[in-house]
Every structure is written in C-alpha cells, then in structure tokens.
C-alpha cells in the first residue's frame, strides 16, 4: 500500500514538475518574480484612490482640500446619513436638539441597536489625535478624533458633549475648521 502511494506521488511529481531542478532556489526565484510582476501604481475600478508605493504616505484631505493633521480642529460634515458613535459610554447614548444644541439622552423605554448610540450632529467639533498612513496600517477610517466632555467651542452655537470619547472617521465624514 505504501509503495503504491509513493509510486503515485512520484509519477504525479514527474508530471507536474518536468525538470529535476524545480526546487532549486533559482527556479523558485524566477517563478516568484514572474508571479509578482505588477505595476507600481494600480487603480481599482470602484475606488478613486490609487494604490501607491508603500514608502509614500497617503495624505488625508477634506472636501475643501485642507489636510488633516494631529492637533487640528475638525467638525462633523453634512452627510446623507447621520454619523453614529456606538463605542461611547451609556450615559452618552442619545441625540442633540437641532435648535438648542443641547444633548437629549436616549429614551430608556425604546432601546434598540439604532438608538443605543450617540448621533453626531453636523458641526460638532473635536480634535484630531492621529492620522494613520493607510499604506502602513489597514484603516478604513484613518483619522482619530477626540471629543471632550463639555462645550465643544467657545461662544454661541456650541454643543454640550455629554462624555469624552474617541472615534475613527473617514475623510468625507469630517472637515477641518482650524
């Protein structure tokens, strides 16, 4: 039985690997080079961002062309669907009243996945903590923003943030204001 299996394996190897030197390092290197020959910049049909050389960091910019950098102040941009923060303390679940800009806590009688979050209003401000290089880190939302408890800015039109939290954003969800 063992001899038959060994014989079968050897015959398959002779069919699949025509040269006796198939496992030589030069043969593997040549095959590897042939397999991985690709252009340095490839663009996907569905994506607007091209793949770039891994040594060149991808710069994240907002819809106005301003670059996101650590320490800059950003605001939630106008989007077609509301931006929701799910990874916040329970005390921060709720929405903001559009007229008074005050926080309205979640209704304890109607708790669902859709309401167990903080709905971020357009214009809410936070500080950029870090901008990840998408070539180095596989981030779908590469901009890390911190929202601090209390008033998000001085003067009129400020939102009262109920709890401090940190959230990742994509460039189309926020804009640079400072």
Number of C-alpha atoms within 10 A of each C-alpha: 6 7 8 9 10 11 12 12 12 12 12 11 13 12 10 10 12 9 11 9 11 13 11 9 10 11 13 13 12 10 12 11 11 10 9 8 8 9 6 9 9 12 11 9 8 6 8 8 11 12 15 14 12 12 8 10 13 18 12 19 17 17 13 8 10 13 14 21 19 13 14 16 19 23 21 21 22 15 12 6 6 14 19 18 19 17 14 16 15 14 12 24 23 21 19 19 12 11 7 11 17 17 19 14 16 18 11 9 6 10 11 9 8 11 17 22 24 26 19 19 21 16 18 22 27 25 21 23 18 17 20 19 17 17 15 12 9 10 15 12 16 18 23 18 25 19 20 17 14 13 17 19 13 8 7 7 15 17 23 18 21 21 15 13 17 17 18 19 19 15 19 15 20 27 23 24 13 10
